[in-house]
Amino acid sequence: MGHGTNRIEDMSSPNNETAANARETVVEIHSVCLPPKKTTFQKMKKRFGDVFFPDDPLERFRNQTWRNKVILGLQSLFPIFTWGSQYDLKFFRSDVISGLTIASLAIPQGISYAKLANLPPIVGLYSSFVPPLIYSVLGSSKHLAVGPVSIASLVMGSMLSESVSPTQDSILYLKLAFTSTFFAGLFQASLGLLRLGFVIDFLSKATLVGFTAGAAVIVSLQQLKGLLGIVHFTGKMQFVPVMSSVINTRSEIGHLPKGLNPLSANMLYFSAAHLALAIKTGIITGILSLTEGIAVGRTFASLKNYQVNGNKEMMAIGFMNMAGSCTSCYVTTGSFSRSAVNVNAGAKTAVSNIVMASAVLVTLLFLMPLFYYTPNLILAAIILTAVIGLIDYQAAYKLWKVDKFDFFTCMCSFFGVLFVSVPLGLAIAVGVSVIKILLHVTRPNTLEILRWTREEENRIKENNDRNLKCIILDMTAVSSIDTSGIEAVFELRRRLEKQSLQLVLVNPVGSVMEKLHKSKIIESLGLSGLYLTVGEAVSDLSSTWKAHGQP
């Protein structure tokens, strides 16, 4: 197809004589060329870079002196070196106020969330000391407040307690909690180091909405133990056992020792008997906590007009959990409630996490006896307040209005968690999401093209209109094509040829154009089968048919 102009008549008037005298329009027809040739290695290198290094992290090191490269390297590994040089007293004053504020929230939450994970309450405070210190050095968010969170605590508690009793075998349970935290951190850091953060995207919004709501209901029901003063309460997390326990049973408090985090590296449990459970729990809690942490960090970064680096966040959260597992901490991440308080209190940098950790340190050393008398009723109320907000009925209603299949996924996740188990409920929802993807892949839109063709031909027959001659397929939105897609185009062309219809492709992108050329589709379509825009295709084909005396 050449590059040039065609003079075509404006066909807006039904009268042929008027049409012949209508003003002429000059339309420029552009040729669609093949992209520049690339070797297989160049193609794979580009694809690898697009997937794993879309931000080109090495660009800033180019044309720099060795001294600057070292400085940039330290800033890449430890973001504190980026903002630390600009830190001043005004920032410090704001960070102290916000750090003390979130500490007042972190202490009771830490105790409550540890109980939610069936762990000793002191572990919740330990988890609010070491991880925030590590995150403040490695994290890229200025406002993310780190510590235990309800959803990860719930999942860990439910998954571990299904196999090991936290009361009858408390030491083994504690070992598995620390080991799960280690594997969660290892998994998170690996995603960041290998730049595999796209794995998190497999947890769709619909899945998380249903999963979180179901988990929140289960957590709320579990707090009936503290609210009603029940001693012998079920350790199961499903709806039916919890309600049976409330109906069939009819009170106590724990000890909070003073002192810093004891080392727990010797408690990491790698025995084959429960290793699979620890790995499974670690991966699931790792994915959930990482999803929450990055989402919270990005939310407040957008509000404050700066960006967080996803891969750095993965590594920061991963390393702090790995270090936490060796210092009597369980899985931690960025908390939405604490981060919101942190922002509203005026935090400027991650130093607020250091201040919060310092306040927790003072509490651990000197103030623990004061928390000995904290009633279970209060702790249960704190947990209820936190988890009720996780039931996002408005998001579920929006899913129903926008996409019924997504709503079905949401409900599978919700009822799966509520009546089966937390991990199986999540697995069911992910499975439904995968089925949805497979349905989209295996039922391509070419079938709808064919259906529209039949409907248009029927309309033409009914109205005695001009015959259908051509089908124009706009490929602007097709970013890539595989052999199955190419075969679908071949099949579409064959079907249309049997109906004496021409297939025309419009604006295939470079990689698609190259594959169509190598598969000989371009040759079979001919010069009049490929155009840059739909407008050019309509204009050129219309003028060609007119030149041959066709209506």
PyMOL commands that set and color helices and strands:
alter all, ss='L'
color gray80, all
select helices_A, chain A and resi 16-20+40-52+59-61+66-77+80-84+89-116+121-126+130-138+150-161+170-193+197-202+205-222+224-228+239-248+265-267+272-303+310-325+336-344+351-371+376-388+393-402+404-419+422-442+446-463+483-498+510-518+521-525+527-529+534-547
alter helices_A, ss='H'
color red, helices_A
select strands_A, chain A and resi 4-9+24-29+146-147+333-334+470-474+502-506+530-531
alter strands_A, ss='S'
color yellow, strands_A
deselect
rebuild
show_as cartoon
